[in-house]
Structure formats: C-alpha cells, structure tokens
Amino acid sequence: MDSDPPKQRLRHRQAEEQSTEQQQTTGQQAGLAFESVEELLRYDNLQTVPPPAIAERLKISLEQERHRRTGGEPHEYV
C-alpha cells in the first residue's frame, strides 16, 4: 500500500476524472442517432473544421461550379 496518502488521493481523483470523461464521451457518442446518411454528414460538417488548404480548394471548386452553371468566367485553380 502507498505510504503517502496525499499522492494516493491524487491518483484516485485523477482516475475518477478520467472515468467521468470517458463516460461523458461515450454518452455523447451513444446518444446520437440519424435518420439518414445525409443527416449524419450534415451533423459532421457542423462539427468538423477542414484544414485551411482544403477549405480554400473547396471554395475555389464551388466557385468554378457556380460559374459553370451560370455561364460566368471561373477563376483559375491554383
């Protein structure tokens, strides 16, 4: 047994906190149910921030698609 009660209490508290965090995370994940894949993707889109380089490429791609549909001039892809 540990001869230093404050250290033992600290370890016990840390273990409790980790357990609580794991339970909260598991509860949050288990509580979600989606009617369709599209609904899941919409939810994920709101939770996930893409890296700046990918966000910029997506912005350009969407702009090119918009111009293609409207007949405008698309910007060059860099």
C-alpha positions in Angstrom: 0.0 0.0 0.0 1.2 3.6 -0.6 2.6 5.3 2.5 1.8 8.8 1.1 -2.0 9.4 1.4 -2.0 12.7 -0.5 -0.4 11.1 -3.5 -2.8 8.2 -3.2 -5.8 10.6 -3.1 -4.4 12.5 -6.1 -4.1 9.3 -8.1 -7.7 8.3 -7.1 -9.0 11.7 -8.1 -7.2 11.5 -11.5 -8.6 8.1 -12.1 -12.2 9.3 -11.2 -11.8 12.3 -13.6 -10.6 10.0 -16.4 -13.5 7.7 -15.8 -16.0 10.6 -15.8 -14.6 12.0 -19.0 -14.8 8.6 -20.7 -18.4 8.1 -19.6 -19.3 11.6 -20.9 -17.7 11.0 -24.2 -19.3 7.6 -24.6 -22.7 9.0 -23.6 -22.4 11.8 -26.1 -21.4 9.3 -28.9 -24.1 6.8 -28.0 -26.8 9.4 -27.8 -26.7 10.3 -31.4 -28.9 8.6 -34.0 -29.5 9.7 -37.5 -32.4 9.0 -39.9 -30.1 9.0 -43.0 -26.5 9.2 -44.1 -27.1 12.7 -45.4 -28.3 13.8 -41.9 -25.1 12.3 -40.4 -23.0 14.1 -42.9 -24.7 17.4 -42.2 -24.1 17.0 -38.5 -20.4 16.0 -39.1 -20.0 19.1 -41.3 -21.0 21.3 -38.5 -18.6 19.6 -36.1 -15.5 19.4 -38.3 -13.4 22.3 -39.5 -11.3 21.4 -42.6 -7.7 22.4 -42.8 -7.2 25.9 -44.5 -5.7 24.5 -47.7 -8.6 22.1 -48.2 -11.1 24.8 -47.3 -9.6 27.1 -50.0 -9.6 24.4 -52.6 -13.3 23.6 -51.8 -14.1 27.3 -52.1 -12.5 27.6 -55.5 -14.2 24.4 -56.7 -17.6 25.6 -55.6 -17.0 28.9 -57.3 -16.0 27.2 -60.5 -19.1 25.0 -60.4 -21.3 28.1 -59.8 -19.8 29.8 -62.8 -20.1 26.7 -64.9 -23.8 26.6 -64.1 -24.4 30.3 -64.7 -22.1 30.7 -67.7 -19.7 33.1 -66.0 -15.9 33.0 -66.0 -14.4 30.6 -63.5 -11.2 31.5 -61.6 -8.0 29.6 -62.4 -7.3 26.7 -59.9 -4.0 27.3 -58.1 
